[in-house]
């Protein structure tokens, strides 16, 4: 898991990433100095819960979603048994980063997500 997070850390504009279980428990994280694990984890868990409820009410599911705020972007991707959370600079062009995030999602899925 750590190698996947390290690879994401090398992507320009990525400020940090983490993997959390379905119930919000942090499996592993590699966040930049300006990010606090408990804050990012709590925010991600709240976003996941609210989004999941809304999407399931519409009898749908989600692969990933993004949040854009004044301080940055957050991508939340479902890996099956866990979620990959990636925090990015606000002004980043998602083109290259999105390819790397998709690759990371596949790797987390192959690792079993919450192992």
C-alpha positions in Angstrom: 0.0 0.0 0.0 2.8 2.4 0.9 4.4 2.1 -2.5 1.1 3.1 -4.2 0.9 6.2 -2.0 4.6 7.0 -2.6 4.0 6.8 -6.4 1.1 9.3 -6.1 3.3 11.6 -4.0 5.6 11.9 -7.0 2.8 13.3 -9.2 3.0 17.1 -9.6 0.2 18.8 -7.7 -0.5 15.9 -5.4 -0.4 17.0 -1.8 -1.1 13.7 -0.2 -3.1 10.5 -0.3 -4.6 7.9 2.0 -6.6 4.7 2.0 -9.6 4.4 4.3 -11.9 1.5 5.0 -15.6 1.6 4.3 -16.2 2.7 7.8 -13.6 5.5 7.8 -10.6 3.8 9.4 -7.3 4.8 8.0 -5.4 1.9 6.5 -2.4 3.9 5.4 -1.6 7.6 4.6 1.1 9.7 3.1 0.1 13.3 3.6 2.1 16.5 3.1 3.1 18.6 6.1 0.2 20.9 5.7 -2.4 18.1 6.0 -3.5 16.4 9.1 -4.5 12.7 8.9 -7.5 13.0 11.3 -8.9 16.1 9.5 -8.6 14.6 6.0 -9.9 11.2 7.2 -12.9 12.8 8.9 -13.7 14.9 5.9 -13.4 12.0 3.5 -15.6 9.8 5.7 -18.3 12.4 5.9 -18.2 13.0 2.1 -18.3 9.2 1.4 -21.2 8.6 3.8 -23.3 11.5 2.4 -22.5 10.8 -1.2 -23.2 7.1 -0.8 -26.6 7.7 0.8 -27.6 10.1 -2.0 -26.4 7.9 -4.8 -28.0 4.7 -3.3 -31.3 6.6 -2.9 -31.2 7.1 -6.6 -30.4 3.3 -7.0 -26.9 4.1 -8.4 -23.3 3.7 -7.3 -20.2 5.7 -7.7 -16.6 4.9 -8.9 -15.2 8.2 -7.8 -16.1 11.9 -7.2 -14.1 15.1 -6.7 -14.5 18.1 -4.4 -13.1 21.5 -5.3 -12.6 23.9 -2.5 -10.8 27.2 -2.1 -7.7 25.4 -0.8 -7.5 22.4 -3.1 -9.1 19.4 -4.6 -10.0 16.0 -3.2 -10.6 12.9 -5.3 -12.4 10.0 -3.6 -12.2 6.7 -5.4 -14.0 3.5 -4.5 -11.6 0.5 -4.6 -14.1 -2.1 -3.6 -13.2 -2.8 0.0 -11.7 0.7 0.7 -11.5 4.2 -0.6 -8.4 6.0 -2.0 -8.4 9.7 -1.1 -6.1 12.0 -3.0 -5.6 15.7 -2.1 -4.4 18.0 -4.8 -3.5 21.6 -5.4 -6.5 23.7 -6.4 -5.1 24.8 -9.7 -3.8 21.4 -11.0 -4.8 20.2 -14.4 -6.3 16.8 -13.6 -5.2 15.2 -16.9 -2.0 13.5 -15.9 -3.0 13.2 -12.2 -6.2 11.4 -13.2 -4.3 8.8 -15.1 -2.0 8.2 -12.1 -5.0 8.1 -9.7 -6.7 5.5 -11.9 -3.6 3.4 -11.9 -3.4 3.7 -8.1 -7.0 2.6 -7.7 -6.2 -0.6 -9.8 -3.2 -1.3 -7.6 -5.1 -0.8 -4.3 -7.9 -3.1 -5.7 -5.3 -5.8 -6.5 -3.9 -5.4 -2.9 -7.3 -6.0 -1.4 -7.7 -2.3 -0.3 -8.0 -2.8 3.4 -5.2 -5.3 3.9 
